[in-house]
Amino acid sequence: MAVFAAAQEGPPSSKGRLVQAAIEQFSAKWYGTVSVAEICRAAGLSNGLFYRYFQSKEEIFKHILEFVINRIAEALRSIPGTGSRERLREFSRIIFEFSRDNPALIRVFREGQYRFLEYERRLEEVYTEALARALGTGISQGGYIFALGGLRFAAIRSALQNVPVRLETLQRIIEQGLFKPLGLDTAKVFSTSIHPLPIDIMPNARERLFREGKTLFGQQGYFETNIHEITTAAGLSTGAFYTYFPTKEAFYKELIERVGREVRRFISLNLDPSLNRVERELRGLWLFIVFLSLDKHCYRLVREAEFVLPGVVKAYYDAFVRGYLKFGDAYPDLDQGSAIEFMLGVAHYLGLETFLGKSLEKTKPLIMEIGNYYKKGFDGKLH
């Protein structure tokens, strides 16, 4: 792999070799586990030479994030097409193929998006400006989350987790929407009559470990939290931990699986069976956001696990796919799996807005905007 060198003319410089090595290391391992020494060994250069170009590991990581944003901006600089419909399809194709062709860069940026949120905002500006050029009109935040949330997530799942996704399906959803133009009862969608998950007021030792582990991982991160801290917070001995779990990794794996079950159960408990299909989807988005606002550690746990235990997070999302399939929904003339990945992406990027501090009240108009796009896509703006 020569992601960085391919963008240069001639053989890579020492700085280029360091950046290429850093991309390889960061894309293969969690940021917290990569050292400057490892980057230098992979580049075949001395540690001293590293500090001629970069002051720290964080600086070279941010340099790569800048590089990714610039590469995407360059790919979107000229969007071919004689009309907005054709340009929108080309816009979607460029983004989808960038993920497919640059999995290492995408993997690094996924962690950067989580660790340094300002870079996600900057990439959002690049995408919004390019989408506006393709359409020939401005883009609202709801329109951005609908189009780019669904597209980016599905492209990433395809590139990094080998999930079958059809670009043509994503393009059609963005153009025409996904559901029929059904009515929307906002009172049903945003009903505050919520059934909470059951609470165990006298948890056993295993449950106490999960509760404290969830809090500590959510506050400090996986690698910064040790077993002793978890058992101390739970009022147990370190030995008690190994009664239930062979390793910290096994504990973390089960914790992520539990979080997934809790989210799905919470949504299921609070979905009214009388809702029509678009109301049900928007109600599900609202319930997901409510859950994230109630469980402050859920989002961070799953996002960090994406880099610590990628197979577990793939299974986490696969379980949501199975949940959609249980409804037996059919999307006429569309690949059902691709449509589901698109909807998961909308929820994911809406969840990111909550993680960034958007209030429940400010999320409501976004969900309604997304609902309108689900019914008709960008069709009214295309020619």
Secondary structure, DSSP 8 states (H G I E B T S, - for coil): --HHHHTSSSS--HHHHHHHHHHHHHHHS-GGG--HHHHHHHHT--HHHHHHH-SSHHHHHHHHHHHHHHHHHHHTSS---SSHHHHHHHHHHHHHHHHHH-HHHHHHHHHHHHH-HHHHHHHHHHHHHHHHHHHTS---HHHHIIIIIHHHHHHHHHHHH-----HHHHHHHHHH-SS------HHHHT----------SS--HHHHHHHHHHHHHHHH-TTT--HHHHHHHHT--HHHHHHH-SSHHHHHHHHHHHHHHHHHHHHHHT--TTS-HHHHHHHHHHHHHHHHHH-TTHHHHHHHHHHH-HHHHHHHHHHHHHHHHHTT---TTS-HHHHHHHHHHHHHHHHHHHHTT--HHHHHHHHHHHHHHHHHTTGGG--
